[in-house]
Each structure stands twice: as structure tokens, then as C-alpha cells.
Amino acid sequence: MTGVWIAVAAVAVALAFGIYRAATDGRFRGTHKVAGADSPEHDDRLDVWAALGEVAVGEPGDRGTLLQFSSAFCAPCRVTRRILEDVAASAPGVRHLDVDAEHHLELVRTLGVTRTPTTIILDRSGREAGRAVGAPTKDQVIAALAAL
């Protein structure tokens, strides 16, 4: 009888975790804050474009930049890449930049990327305006860009 209760508990935990992931994946939330910047007049959003260094060729998009962190083995990364490329192609002034997380580990640590895919929306100055962990929908990306 103990085995049955363990199985039921395992299924309940797995179900709860699955519901949590379904509810939170791909949702755009706040930004990665710079530690110690508590002043209201100080823009404490991380200057991501400066942190990108040689990874980012050129300038950020006139309206914004969709920065995606992905890895070769990540299936949701391919879906996210297609969505972000479609949005960047249809929205004037929006640029898409895909960064391989495996080859840029120092950048991943600096920006606080914990899993792939992670999408960071940058404003026209290259500062982080929002981020989503997991595969966002096209509507979520468009809504996040509209908030810029």
C-alpha cells in the first residue's frame, strides 16, 4: 500500500510542476536589475548592448531588439527563433539577435540567463525592457514590443 501512496504523490508533484511551467513559460516579466542601484533617478536596467560586446554587430534596432539565448539541443529554441524572426521581419525598427548560450557562458552569467530559450527585449538604447524564459507566443512578443 505504501508504494501506491508514493506513486500518487509523485504524480501529484509532477502534475503541479507541469501546471506551473505551463502557466509561466514564455511570459514576459521584469528585468534583470543591476545590484546596488536603488536611486529612483538612476536607470538601474542593465545596459545589455554594452555587455554583448563583440557578439552584437552594429547597433540596436531603432524601436527595439529581440535578443534570444538558445542552445543547439533545445527544441523550443527553434520555435522561438522562428517567432522572433517573423516579428522582427514584420515590425519596422525591430532587430533579432540569436546568441548561442553554450559558446558565450560569461555573457550568460552576466545577464542572469538560467535556461534556454530566454528572450530579452531591449529598448532602442540597448537596455533591458523585459524578458521571457521559455517559448513565448507571437502575440506575447508583439505585446511586449508595444510596451516599449
C-alpha positions as CSV (number, residue, x, y, z in Angstrom):
1,M,0.0,0.0,0.0
2,T,3.0,2.4,0.7
3,G,4.0,2.0,-3.0
4,V,0.6,3.3,-4.2
5,W,0.8,6.4,-2.0
6,I,4.3,7.1,-3.3
7,A,3.1,6.8,-6.9
8,V,0.1,9.1,-6.2
9,A,2.4,11.6,-4.5
10,A,4.9,11.5,-7.5
11,V,2.1,12.0,-10.0
12,A,0.6,14.9,-8.0
13,V,4.0,16.6,-7.7
14,A,4.7,16.1,-11.5
15,L,1.2,17.5,-12.3
16,A,1.7,20.5,-10.1
17,F,5.1,21.3,-11.7
18,G,3.6,20.8,-15.2
19,I,0.8,23.3,-14.4
20,Y,3.3,25.8,-13.0
21,R,5.6,25.5,-16.1
22,A,2.6,25.9,-18.5
23,A,1.5,29.0,-16.6
24,T,4.9,30.7,-16.5
25,D,6.8,29.7,-19.7
26,G,7.1,32.3,-22.3
27,R,5.6,35.1,-20.1
28,F,7.4,38.4,-20.3
29,R,8.3,39.7,-16.8
30,G,10.5,42.3,-15.2
31,T,14.1,42.9,-16.0
32,H,17.5,41.8,-14.6
33,K,18.4,44.6,-12.2
34,V,21.9,45.9,-11.6
35,A,22.8,45.2,-7.9
36,G,23.0,48.3,-5.6
37,A,21.2,50.7,-7.9
38,D,18.3,51.8,-5.6
39,S,18.1,55.5,-6.5
40,P,14.8,56.4,-8.3
41,E,16.5,58.8,-10.7
42,H,19.1,56.1,-11.6
43,D,18.2,53.9,-14.6
44,D,19.1,50.6,-13.0
45,R,18.3,48.5,-16.0
46,L,21.4,46.6,-17.3
47,D,22.9,48.0,-20.5
48,V,22.7,44.7,-22.3
49,W,24.0,46.0,-25.6
50,A,27.3,47.1,-23.9
51,A,27.6,43.7,-22.2
52,L,27.1,41.9,-25.6
53,G,30.4,43.4,-26.8
54,E,31.6,41.6,-30.0
55,V,28.5,39.3,-30.1
56,A,26.4,42.2,-31.3
57,V,27.5,43.6,-34.6
58,G,26.0,47.0,-35.5
59,E,23.5,49.0,-33.4
60,P,20.3,48.0,-31.6
61,G,17.1,48.3,-33.6
62,D,15.5,51.7,-33.9
63,R,12.5,50.5,-32.0
64,G,13.9,47.6,-30.1
65,T,15.9,44.4,-30.2
66,L,14.8,40.8,-29.6
67,L,17.8,39.1,-28.0
68,Q,17.4,35.3,-27.9
69,F,19.7,32.9,-25.9
70,S,19.4,29.4,-27.3
71,S,21.4,26.1,-27.5
72,A,21.9,23.5,-30.2
73,F,19.9,20.8,-28.4
74,C,16.9,22.9,-27.4
75,A,13.7,22.2,-29.4
76,P,11.7,25.2,-28.1
77,C,14.6,27.4,-29.2
78,R,13.9,26.6,-32.8
79,V,10.2,27.6,-32.4
80,T,11.2,30.8,-30.6
81,R,13.7,31.7,-33.3
82,R,11.0,31.4,-36.0
83,I,8.6,33.5,-34.0
84,L,11.2,36.2,-33.2
85,E,12.4,36.3,-36.9
86,D,8.7,36.7,-38.0
87,V,8.1,39.5,-35.6
88,A,11.4,41.3,-36.5
89,A,10.6,41.0,-40.2
90,S,7.0,42.4,-39.8
91,A,7.8,45.1,-37.3
92,P,9.8,48.1,-38.6
93,G,12.8,49.1,-36.5
94,V,13.0,45.7,-34.6
95,R,16.1,43.6,-34.8
96,H,16.5,39.9,-33.9
97,L,19.8,38.6,-32.5
98,D,20.3,35.0,-31.6
99,V,23.1,34.1,-29.2
100,D,24.4,30.6,-28.6
101,A,24.4,30.2,-24.8
102,E,27.0,27.4,-24.9
103,H,29.6,29.5,-26.6
104,H,29.0,32.7,-24.5
105,L,28.9,31.4,-20.9
106,E,30.4,34.6,-19.4
107,L,27.6,36.6,-21.1
108,V,25.0,34.1,-19.9
109,R,26.3,34.6,-16.3
110,T,26.4,38.4,-16.6
111,L,22.8,38.6,-17.9
112,G,21.4,36.0,-15.5
113,V,20.2,33.6,-18.1
114,T,19.3,30.4,-16.4
115,R,17.8,28.3,-19.2
116,T,17.1,28.3,-22.9
117,P,15.3,29.7,-24.6
118,T,15.5,33.1,-22.9
119,T,14.3,36.1,-24.8
120,I,15.3,39.6,-23.7
121,I,13.7,42.6,-25.2
122,L,16.0,45.6,-25.4
123,D,14.8,49.2,-25.9
124,R,16.4,51.4,-28.6
125,S,19.2,52.3,-26.2
126,G,20.2,48.7,-25.6
127,R,18.8,48.4,-22.1
128,E,16.7,45.5,-21.0
129,A,12.9,46.2,-21.1
130,G,11.7,42.7,-20.3
131,R,12.5,39.0,-20.5
132,A,10.7,35.7,-21.0
133,V,12.0,32.3,-20.1
134,G,10.6,29.6,-22.3
135,A,9.0,29.9,-25.7
136,P,6.7,33.0,-26.0
137,T,3.9,33.2,-28.4
138,K,3.9,35.7,-31.3
139,D,1.2,37.7,-29.5
140,Q,3.2,37.9,-26.3
141,V,6.2,39.2,-28.2
142,I,4.2,41.8,-30.1
143,A,2.5,43.0,-26.8
144,A,5.9,43.3,-25.1
145,L,7.2,45.3,-28.0
146,A,4.2,47.6,-27.9
147,A,5.0,48.4,-24.3
148,L,8.3,50.0,-25.5
